[in-house]
Amino acid sequence: MDELGEDVFAKGKRWNGFRDPKLFNLALLVKQGWRLQTSSSLLFYRDVEAILSIPLSAHGARDRMIWAENKNGKFTVRSAYKLAQDLPSDENTLESSDCATLKQVWRHLWDMNVPKKIKHFSWKACKDILATKENLKKRNIIKDYTCDFCGKAAKSTYHLFWLCDKAKETRSSSKLVIPFEISPTWTFMDVMWQLQRWMKSHPGLVKRAITICWGIWKDRNTAKHGGNRREGKAIIRSSLRVLDEFQLVNVRLLAPTRQPSNEIKWRPP
């Protein structure tokens, strides 16, 4: 249903009378919760007895379920959909954007003139599948997921690249200026989207930001496997050198070369 709903929404049509399939699915989820609360047959007997035995009124009035979004107190998918539409959303996140915007962000990431290993890193970071301590903890691989560098918080993708003292020290060693404040609720993908919105006024911002993040990740893995941790200046210098050399080589390869002409021209005697 999701794929069909997304396709219909992308064409500007409606799905069962609703324009946004994500909000429609959310409304259906609320409907299932409503059914669970109003139908005792969906619960275990001991749970029903425990719930019904809870006193809610000193006057002994009979309990009943009321949906506040409808005047008659009854739940409908349409009223839940309307409620979801009215919920505040963060306009700076991709969750509040359409599929076309998301595709545009991915297209730009894959079209960047950077080494493939940096593209692969950016893809994993945007998908939040890097082997951070937080992700390893979710898979029950490790128990301690605090940051190795600062020890202040969980080592998530957001903390590793934007909040950690090591990341701040590394960025301060470069001339890279992030022209906006990064929210703690954003994902790596949200940050990439914001960076792309500033591309016209800040050429090369996305490529340099991703390359520096790749350098931080590379340094973290080197230290994890027994290598020495480098200072922020060294991380900036080595990672941007990789980017500059790659772009220089690609410019030379793409530059048109003049072939010697074998054409015989007439010359006066």
N, C-alpha and C positions, 0 to 999 in steps of 0.2 A: 504493500500500500504506500509506503514512503516514496519509493521510486516513481510510482505512477502519480502520486500527489505532487512531487517535485516537478515532474514533467508538465503537468497541467498548470501548475503555478507559474512555471517559467514562460508559458505561452500566454500569460495574462488572463487565463480562464479561471473557473471556480471548481473546487473539489467538494461535491455534495453540498453546494451552496456556500462554501467558505473559500475565501481567497488565499489564506495562508495555511498550508498543510501542516506546518509545525505546530501552530496554535490549535489546529483542529485535533491533532494527535494528543496534545496536552489536555484538551477538553475531554477526549475519550478516556484518558487515564484518570481524570477526576471522576468521570462517570463510573468507572470500575470501583473506585474508592467509595463512592456514594452507594453503590449496590452492596458492597461489603458491609457498610454500616446499617443499611436498612433491611437486609435479608439475612435472617439468622441461620438459614440453611447453608450459607457459605462458610459458617464458622463451626468450630468444634463445640460439642455440647457443653463441656466444662467452661469454655470461653464465654458462651452465651450466658450461662448462669452467673458467671463472675461479673460480666458487664451489666446485666439486668439488675443485679443486687446492689449496684452503686446508687446511694441516695443522692439525688440532685436537687430536690426541693423539700423544704420543711413542711409544705402544705400538702404533700402527698399527691400532687398533680401527676397525671400520666405523662411519661416522657414521649416525645416525638421529634423526629428529625425535620429541621426547617432549613431550606436553602435561601439565604438572605438576599440573593441576587434576583429572585423572582418574587412578585407580589403575592402569589399564591403559595410560596414556600416550597415549591416543587423544583427538583433539579432538571435542567435541560442542557444538552450539549451546546446549544446556541448561547445560553447565558454564561456558561463557562468559557466559551470562546471569546465573548465580549469582555469578560473579566480579564482574560489573558492579554487582550489587546490593550487594555487600560493600564497594565502593569508597567512600571518604569523600566526602561532598558538603557544600557550603556551604548550610546551611538558610536563610541570609539572602539567597539569590539566587532569582530566579524560575525558573531552570532546574530547581531541586529541587522546584518546586511543580506543581500540576496545572493543567489547562486552565481550570477554573472560576476559579481565582485570577487567572490572566492576564486573563481576560475581565472580571473585576471591576475590575482595575486600569485597563484601557482604558475601561470604562464610567464610572468616576469622573473620569478625565481629560477625557473628552468632555462630561461633565455639569457641569464647573466653571463658575462664574459669572465668567468672565474674557473679555476680547476674543478674537475669533476668530483674530487674528494671533498671540496668545500660545498658543492651542490648537494652531494649525498649527506653531508653533515647538516645542512640547512633543512633538508627534507625530514630527517630524523628529529631535529629540534622542533620543527613546526608540528610534527605528528606526536611530539612528546614521548618518543620511544628511545631516547638516549638512556644509556645505562647509568642514570643518576642514582644516588643513594635512595631517594624517595621512591623511584620506580622499582629498585631492587627490593625495597622493604615491602612494597605492594605484592611482590611475587614470593614473599617469605624466604628470600635468599639471604638477607641480612636482618639484624635486629636494630642496630644503631644506625640511624640515618641522619645524624647531625653532620654539619659541614666540617670537612677535614681542615679547612683553612682558618675559619673564624670560630667555629663551634657554637654559633649563635642560634642557628635555625636549621630546619630540615633542608637537605641538599636537593632542592627541586631545580627544574630548569630555570625558572624565574630567578631563584636565589643565586644560582651559580653564575649567571651572566649579567645580572643587573644589580642585585642587592648585596652580594658578598663583598667584604672589604677588599679581597684580592681582585675582584672584577672592577671595583671602583678605582683601585690603585692603578690597574692596567689602563683603563680608559682615560684617567687623568694624565697618563704619560704620553698620550697621543694628542693630535690636534683635532680628533673627532669630536664634534659637538652634536649632541642629540637635541633637536629643536623643540622638544616637548617633554613633559614629565611622564614617566612610565608608571602606570598604575599597578599596584600589587595584584589586582584581579585579572590582569591581562595575561594571555598566553604568549609564547614566543611568536606564534603566528600573528597575533594582534599587533605586536611590536613591528613585525615586518610590514604589515599593512600600513601602519602609521608612517614608517620610514619611506615607503613608496609614495605616499601622499606628499612628501616633501622633496621628491626627486628633482623637480624643475628648479627649485630655488637652491638645492644642495646637490649638485651633480656628484655621482659616485658615492653618495651616502650609504646606500643599501649594501653595495659590494664591500665597502671598507668595514662597515659594522659587522656584517656576517663573517668576514675574514678574521676580524679581531676576536669574535666569539669562538670561531674555530681554533684560533691560537690559544685561547684560554682553555678550551676543552682538550687540546693536544697537550698542553703543559700539565693539566690535571692528570691525564692518563700516564704521562711520562713519570710524574712523581709517584703515582699509584703503583707503578711497576718497578720502583726502586731508583728511578732517576732523580736528578737534582731539580728542585723548583727554581724557576727563573724569576727575576724581577720583572715588573710591568714593562719597563722600557725594552728589555730583551724580547719579551713576548710580542710587543708591537713591532719591533724592528724585523724580527724573523718572519712573522706572519704576513706583514705588508710587503716584504721582499718577495715572498712567494707569489702574491697577487701581481705586483709590478712586473716581475720577470715573465709571468704567464701572459699578461696583456701585451708586453713588448714583443714577445715571440709571435703572438697571434696577429698583431698589427703588421709585422713583416711578412707573414705568410699570406695575409689577405690583400696586401698591397699589390696592385697590378704591375707587372713587369713588361717592359718593352722588348719585343722580340726583334732581332735583326731582320731587316727586310731583304729578301732575295730577288726582289723585283728589278729587272734590267730596264733602265731608263736610257732614252736616246740623248746623246750628247753631241753638240756640234763639232765638226772636225777642226 
